[in-house]
């Protein structure tokens, strides 16, 4: 049974010259098993790391959405203290609607604070 979905506070999506995507996010304690990223083309994606663990990637940048929508897989890099702890591939599945309650998704920072954050300190 899936526990409550974790909302990722900070993540990065990188695109290489071959239009391949890598998502960098905070490391979790549990090892991933058959990871799947589901996406409907909108603001959010849902990463199922294990049958019991899922991570909401919220407010995906509009420029990234077309690449994520057509991806068959993405590389996931989990980091801790600026170091990659583990990396793995997640298969991408396109869905009509994510199984999430959009009303429950709240920005973790208000816009004013977000504009003043030094990204180098977000992993601390």
Secondary structure, DSSP 8 states (H G I E B T S, - for coil): -----EE-S--EEEE-TTS-EEEEEE--SS---S-EEEE-SSS-EEEEEETTEEEEE-S--HHHHHHHHH-SEEEEEEEETTEEEEEEEEEEEE-SS-SS-GGG---SS-HHHHHH--GGGTT-
